[in-house]
Amino acid sequence: MFAQFFGGYLLNKKLVSAADLTQAFEDKSNTRMRLGVLAINAGLMTAEQVEHVNVTQQSVDKRFGDLAVELGYITAAQVDKLLAQQPTEYLILGQTLVNNGALSNAEFEKAINDYKKSYQLSENDLNGGRSENAVKVVSDFYHLEKAENARVLTNYVTMLFKNIIRFIGSDFTPLESFMVREFDAKYLIEQKIIGDLSAVTCIAADKDEYIEFARKFAGETFGNIDDFVNETVGEFLNVTNGLFAVNESNEQGVELSMTPQRSIINNKITFDKAAFCIPVAFNFGEIDFLFSIN
C-alpha cells in the first residue's frame, strides 16, 4: 500500500505523469534494487554523492559499495546493513522510476524526504506492514483526521485499499479525493451499510473499466455487462463492506449489516450527505469509490 500512496504523492506534486507510474508498476517486478537509492532513502548518502560514485564506476572496475566506502561517503558496516535489508515496495517503485528516466536520483531524494516530512512519516511507518501503519498513511494522504466521522472513514478507506491490493492487484495509484452530493454514473453498484451507523457505498466506472474490474476480481473474461458482471463488482463491494463490519464489531462493538446491492446504469445518484469520492487509476483505467455516512 505504501508504494501506491507514494506514487499518488508524486503524481499530485506533478513530479511524474500517470503514464510514468503505469509503466513503473508494470516494470517494477523486474527491477533490481540499487545500493545508491537505498543509501539515499536511509539518509546515508546524497544524490550528488551517488552520482559521483556512478560516474567513477565508468572508469574503475569496482562495486558501488566498495567505491562509496573508499570515497568516504559511507562505512563498510553501513553497506552491509543496507544490503541485508529487504527492499520495500515504495523503494522498488522509486528505483524503477529512476531506471526509466522519470526521476533523477536528486529528484527521488527530494521527493522521498519531502513526502516523509509532509506527512510526518518515519521509516518504520513506510517499512512496516502493521495495520496502524497503513491507517496512518491513508489518513495522512487524504487528511482524514480533519473529516467528520474521521475514525470510521479512515478505517473504511484503509480496508478498501487492502482489498484492492488483495483481490484486484497492486498496480494502481490513488488520486486526490473530493466530495460530491450527486454523481453521474455510467455503471455503478451501490450497497448500504445499516445498523449502529448508516452509510452508502458505491463503485462506479465507465463500461470498459467496469468490465475489467470485474474480470480482475473474478479471474474470468467478460464480453459485455450483464447480471453476472454486476454481481461480480457487487461482490467485491460486499466483501469489503463485510470485512469492515466485522472489524467495527470486533474493535468498536458496532453492529452492522448490509442491504442487497443494486446496479445503476446511465443515471444520477444523489446522497443525503456529501460522499467522499476516491478515484483510483489502474493500468486499465479509472474506478471511483464512494462512501457517505448518513
MONORKA-V911006 format. One record per residue. N is the residue number from 1. PSI is psi in whole degrees, -180 to 180 (NA if undefined). OMEGA is omega in degrees with one decimal (none if undefined). BURIAL is # if it has 24 or more other C-alpha atoms within 12 Angstrom, else .. Layout:
# MONORKA-V911006
n=N psi=PSI omega=OMEGA burial=BURIAL
n=N psi=PSI omega=OMEGA burial=BURIAL
This chain:
# MONORKA-V911006
n=1 psi=-31 omega=-174.6 burial=#
n=2 psi=-33 omega=176.6 burial=#
n=3 psi=-42 omega=-178.1 burial=#
n=4 psi=-41 omega=-178.8 burial=#
n=5 psi=-30 omega=171.7 burial=#
n=6 psi=-41 omega=175.4 burial=#
n=7 psi=-41 omega=177.0 burial=#
n=8 psi=-39 omega=177.0 burial=#
n=9 psi=-46 omega=179.5 burial=#
n=10 psi=-40 omega=-180.0 burial=#
n=11 psi=-45 omega=179.7 burial=#
n=12 psi=-35 omega=179.9 burial=.
n=13 psi=2 omega=179.4 burial=.
n=14 psi=33 omega=176.6 burial=.
n=15 psi=-25 omega=174.8 burial=#
n=16 psi=166 omega=177.4 burial=#
n=17 psi=167 omega=175.7 burial=.
n=18 psi=-38 omega=178.6 burial=#
n=19 psi=-38 omega=177.2 burial=#
n=20 psi=-45 omega=-178.0 burial=#
n=21 psi=-42 omega=178.6 burial=#
n=22 psi=-45 omega=179.5 burial=#
n=23 psi=-41 omega=-178.5 burial=#
n=24 psi=-41 omega=178.0 burial=#
n=25 psi=-34 omega=177.3 burial=#
n=26 psi=-33 omega=-173.7 burial=#
n=27 psi=-19 omega=-166.8 burial=.
n=28 psi=-22 omega=178.4 burial=#
n=29 psi=-20 omega=179.2 burial=.
n=30 psi=8 omega=-176.4 burial=.
n=31 psi=132 omega=174.7 burial=.
n=32 psi=122 omega=-176.1 burial=.
n=33 psi=134 omega=179.6 burial=#
n=34 psi=146 omega=-176.6 burial=#
n=35 psi=-34 omega=-178.1 burial=#
n=36 psi=-46 omega=179.4 burial=#
n=37 psi=-38 omega=176.3 burial=#
n=38 psi=-42 omega=-179.2 burial=#
n=39 psi=-38 omega=177.0 burial=#
n=40 psi=-47 omega=-178.9 burial=#
n=41 psi=-37 omega=-179.6 burial=#
n=42 psi=-8 omega=-179.2 burial=#
n=43 psi=18 omega=-178.4 burial=.
n=44 psi=-23 omega=177.1 burial=#
n=45 psi=153 omega=174.3 burial=#
n=46 psi=165 omega=176.9 burial=#
n=47 psi=-37 omega=179.2 burial=#
n=48 psi=-41 omega=178.6 burial=#
n=49 psi=-39 omega=177.9 burial=#
n=50 psi=-44 omega=179.2 burial=#
n=51 psi=-37 omega=178.5 burial=#
n=52 psi=-44 omega=177.9 burial=.
n=53 psi=-42 omega=179.8 burial=#
n=54 psi=-44 omega=179.4 burial=#
n=55 psi=-41 omega=-179.5 burial=.
n=56 psi=-34 omega=179.6 burial=.
n=57 psi=-22 omega=-179.8 burial=.
n=58 psi=-19 omega=-179.4 burial=.
n=59 psi=-5 omega=-179.2 burial=.
n=60 psi=128 omega=-177.9 burial=.
n=61 psi=74 omega=178.8 burial=.
n=62 psi=154 omega=178.5 burial=.
n=63 psi=156 omega=-177.6 burial=.
n=64 psi=-49 omega=-176.4 burial=#
n=65 psi=-42 omega=-179.6 burial=#
n=66 psi=-42 omega=179.1 burial=#
n=67 psi=-42 omega=-179.3 burial=#
n=68 psi=-38 omega=177.4 burial=#
n=69 psi=-46 omega=-179.9 burial=#
n=70 psi=-37 omega=-178.7 burial=.
n=71 psi=-4 omega=175.9 burial=.
n=72 psi=16 omega=-178.5 burial=.
n=73 psi=-24 omega=-172.6 burial=#
n=74 psi=159 omega=179.6 burial=#
n=75 psi=162 omega=178.8 burial=.
n=76 psi=-37 omega=179.4 burial=.
n=77 psi=-39 omega=178.4 burial=.
n=78 psi=-37 omega=176.0 burial=#
n=79 psi=-47 omega=-179.4 burial=#
n=80 psi=-41 omega=-179.4 burial=.
n=81 psi=-42 omega=179.5 burial=.
n=82 psi=-42 omega=-178.8 burial=#
n=83 psi=-25 omega=-179.3 burial=.
n=84 psi=-14 omega=-178.2 burial=.
n=85 psi=146 omega=173.3 burial=.
n=86 psi=118 omega=-177.2 burial=.
n=87 psi=135 omega=179.0 burial=#
n=88 psi=162 omega=-175.4 burial=#
n=89 psi=-40 omega=-177.4 burial=#
n=90 psi=-32 omega=176.6 burial=#
n=91 psi=-37 omega=177.0 burial=#
n=92 psi=-40 omega=175.8 burial=#
n=93 psi=-46 omega=178.8 burial=#
n=94 psi=-43 omega=178.1 burial=#
n=95 psi=-40 omega=179.8 burial=#
n=96 psi=-41 omega=177.3 burial=#
n=97 psi=-37 omega=175.9 burial=#
n=98 psi=-46 omega=179.0 burial=#
n=99 psi=-39 omega=-177.2 burial=#
n=100 psi=-4 omega=179.2 burial=#
n=101 psi=8 omega=178.8 burial=.
n=102 psi=-28 omega=176.2 burial=#
n=103 psi=146 omega=169.2 burial=#
n=104 psi=169 omega=176.0 burial=#
n=105 psi=-39 omega=-179.9 burial=#
n=106 psi=-40 omega=178.9 burial=#
n=107 psi=-38 omega=176.0 burial=#
n=108 psi=-44 omega=-179.5 burial=#
n=109 psi=-48 omega=-179.5 burial=#
n=110 psi=-42 omega=-176.7 burial=#
n=111 psi=-47 omega=-176.5 burial=#
n=112 psi=-36 omega=177.7 burial=#
n=113 psi=-41 omega=178.2 burial=#
n=114 psi=-39 omega=179.8 burial=.
n=115 psi=-49 omega=180.0 burial=#
n=116 psi=-41 omega=-178.3 burial=#
n=117 psi=-44 omega=-176.6 burial=.
n=118 psi=-40 omega=-176.1 burial=.
n=119 psi=10 omega=178.3 burial=#
n=120 psi=50 omega=-179.2 burial=.
n=121 psi=131 omega=174.2 burial=#
n=122 psi=170 omega=176.7 burial=.
n=123 psi=-32 omega=176.8 burial=#
n=124 psi=-37 omega=177.0 burial=.
n=125 psi=-44 omega=-175.8 burial=#
n=126 psi=-30 omega=-177.2 burial=#
n=127 psi=-27 omega=-172.8 burial=#
n=128 psi=150 omega=176.5 burial=.
n=129 psi=8 omega=-176.3 burial=.
n=130 psi=154 omega=-177.0 burial=.
n=131 psi=-40 omega=-178.1 burial=.
n=132 psi=-30 omega=176.4 burial=.
n=133 psi=-43 omega=178.8 burial=#
n=134 psi=-43 omega=179.1 burial=#
n=135 psi=-42 omega=-178.9 burial=#
n=136 psi=-45 omega=-179.1 burial=#
n=137 psi=-44 omega=179.3 burial=#
n=138 psi=-47 omega=-178.2 burial=#
n=139 psi=-44 omega=-179.0 burial=#
n=140 psi=-40 omega=-177.4 burial=#
n=141 psi=-42 omega=-177.4 burial=#
n=142 psi=3 omega=-178.6 burial=#
n=143 psi=44 omega=-174.2 burial=.
n=144 psi=-18 omega=-179.8 burial=#
n=145 psi=-19 omega=179.9 burial=.
n=146 psi=-6 omega=-173.6 burial=.
n=147 psi=155 omega=171.1 burial=.
n=148 psi=142 omega=-176.4 burial=.
n=149 psi=45 omega=-172.8 burial=.
n=150 psi=-43 omega=-177.0 burial=#
n=151 psi=-49 omega=-178.8 burial=.
n=152 psi=-46 omega=-178.5 burial=#
n=153 psi=-44 omega=-179.5 burial=#
n=154 psi=-45 omega=-179.4 burial=#
n=155 psi=-38 omega=-180.0 burial=#
n=156 psi=-48 omega=-177.7 burial=#
n=157 psi=-38 omega=177.1 burial=#
n=158 psi=-45 omega=177.7 burial=#
n=159 psi=-40 omega=179.0 burial=#
n=160 psi=-49 omega=-177.5 burial=#
n=161 psi=-34 omega=174.8 burial=#
n=162 psi=-41 omega=-178.7 burial=#
n=163 psi=-32 omega=174.2 burial=#
n=164 psi=-46 omega=179.7 burial=#
n=165 psi=-42 omega=-175.6 burial=#
n=166 psi=-42 omega=-170.4 burial=.
n=167 psi=-25 omega=-176.4 burial=#
n=168 psi=-42 omega=179.2 burial=#
n=169 psi=168 omega=-175.4 burial=#
n=170 psi=-1 omega=-176.4 burial=#
n=171 psi=76 omega=179.5 burial=#
n=172 psi=165 omega=177.9 burial=#
n=173 psi=123 omega=174.1 burial=#
n=174 psi=134 omega=179.7 burial=#
n=175 psi=171 omega=-179.1 burial=#
n=176 psi=138 omega=-179.2 burial=#
n=177 psi=166 omega=175.8 burial=#
n=178 psi=165 omega=-178.4 burial=.
n=179 psi=141 omega=179.1 burial=.
n=180 psi=147 omega=169.4 burial=.
n=181 psi=-24 omega=176.8 burial=.
n=182 psi=151 omega=179.6 burial=.
n=183 psi=122 omega=176.7 burial=#
n=184 psi=119 omega=-173.4 burial=.
n=185 psi=128 omega=167.7 burial=#
n=186 psi=-56 omega=175.4 burial=#
n=187 psi=128 omega=-173.9 burial=#
n=188 psi=140 omega=172.7 burial=#
n=189 psi=131 omega=-179.5 burial=#
n=190 psi=140 omega=171.8 burial=#
n=191 psi=136 omega=179.4 burial=#
n=192 psi=143 omega=172.6 burial=#
n=193 psi=130 omega=-177.3 burial=#
n=194 psi=161 omega=-179.5 burial=.
n=195 psi=-133 omega=-179.5 burial=.
n=196 psi=-18 omega=168.3 burial=.
n=197 psi=158 omega=-177.5 burial=#
n=198 psi=130 omega=-178.5 burial=#
n=199 psi=156 omega=174.7 burial=#
n=200 psi=130 omega=-179.9 burial=#
n=201 psi=144 omega=-177.3 burial=#
n=202 psi=154 omega=167.2 burial=#
n=203 psi=129 omega=-176.5 burial=#
n=204 psi=147 omega=179.5 burial=#
n=205 psi=167 omega=169.3 burial=#
n=206 psi=172 omega=-170.3 burial=#
n=207 psi=-56 omega=-174.3 burial=#
n=208 psi=-41 omega=-179.5 burial=.
n=209 psi=-37 omega=178.3 burial=#
n=210 psi=-46 omega=179.3 burial=#
n=211 psi=-42 omega=-178.1 burial=#
n=212 psi=-36 omega=176.6 burial=#
n=213 psi=-44 omega=177.4 burial=#
n=214 psi=-41 omega=179.7 burial=#
n=215 psi=-43 omega=-179.9 burial=#
n=216 psi=-42 omega=-176.9 burial=#
n=217 psi=-42 omega=-175.4 burial=#
n=218 psi=-21 omega=-175.1 burial=.
n=219 psi=25 omega=179.3 burial=.
n=220 psi=159 omega=179.4 burial=.
n=221 psi=133 omega=178.7 burial=.
n=222 psi=144 omega=177.8 burial=#
n=223 psi=-52 omega=-179.8 burial=.
n=224 psi=167 omega=179.0 burial=.
n=225 psi=122 omega=177.4 burial=#
n=226 psi=-171 omega=-178.0 burial=.
n=227 psi=-36 omega=-178.9 burial=.
n=228 psi=-39 omega=177.4 burial=.
n=229 psi=-47 omega=178.2 burial=#
n=230 psi=-42 omega=179.6 burial=#
n=231 psi=-35 omega=-179.7 burial=#
n=232 psi=-49 omega=177.0 burial=#
n=233 psi=-41 omega=178.1 burial=#
n=234 psi=-33 omega=-179.9 burial=#
n=235 psi=-36 omega=174.9 burial=#
n=236 psi=-45 omega=179.0 burial=#
n=237 psi=-41 omega=-179.7 burial=#
n=238 psi=-41 omega=178.7 burial=#
n=239 psi=-45 omega=179.8 burial=#
n=240 psi=-47 omega=-179.7 burial=#
n=241 psi=-36 omega=178.8 burial=#
n=242 psi=-44 omega=178.4 burial=#
n=243 psi=-38 omega=175.6 burial=#
n=244 psi=-44 omega=-179.9 burial=#
n=245 psi=-41 omega=178.4 burial=#
n=246 psi=-45 omega=179.3 burial=.
n=247 psi=-42 omega=179.8 burial=.
n=248 psi=-38 omega=179.0 burial=#
n=249 psi=-47 omega=-177.0 burial=.
n=250 psi=-39 omega=-172.1 burial=.
n=251 psi=-29 omega=-174.5 burial=.
n=252 psi=-6 omega=-176.6 burial=.
n=253 psi=21 omega=-179.4 burial=.
n=254 psi=122 omega=-178.4 burial=.
n=255 psi=125 omega=-175.1 burial=.
n=256 psi=154 omega=170.1 burial=#
n=257 psi=174 omega=-176.5 burial=#
n=258 psi=147 omega=173.3 burial=#
n=259 psi=164 omega=172.8 burial=.
n=260 psi=149 omega=178.7 burial=.
n=261 psi=153 omega=172.6 burial=#
n=262 psi=146 omega=-179.6 burial=#
n=263 psi=146 omega=178.1 burial=#
n=264 psi=131 omega=-178.4 burial=#
n=265 psi=126 omega=176.7 burial=#
n=266 psi=54 omega=-179.5 burial=.
n=267 psi=172 omega=-178.0 burial=.
n=268 psi=135 omega=175.2 burial=.
n=269 psi=137 omega=-179.3 burial=#
n=270 psi=135 omega=-178.6 burial=.
n=271 psi=141 omega=176.3 burial=#
n=272 psi=-39 omega=174.1 burial=.
n=273 psi=150 omega=-174.9 burial=.
n=274 psi=136 omega=179.9 burial=#
n=275 psi=144 omega=175.1 burial=#
n=276 psi=114 omega=-177.4 burial=#
n=277 psi=125 omega=-179.3 burial=#
n=278 psi=103 omega=173.7 burial=#
n=279 psi=140 omega=178.0 burial=#
n=280 psi=126 omega=-179.4 burial=#
n=281 psi=115 omega=173.6 burial=#
n=282 psi=173 omega=177.9 burial=#
n=283 psi=-13 omega=178.8 burial=#
n=284 psi=0 omega=178.8 burial=#
n=285 psi=-169 omega=-172.5 burial=#
n=286 psi=139 omega=174.9 burial=#
n=287 psi=137 omega=176.8 burial=#
n=288 psi=133 omega=175.4 burial=#
n=289 psi=131 omega=-176.0 burial=#
n=290 psi=143 omega=-177.7 burial=#
n=291 psi=121 omega=179.6 burial=#
n=292 psi=127 omega=175.8 burial=#
n=293 psi=121 omega=-178.9 burial=#
n=294 psi=NA omega=none burial=.
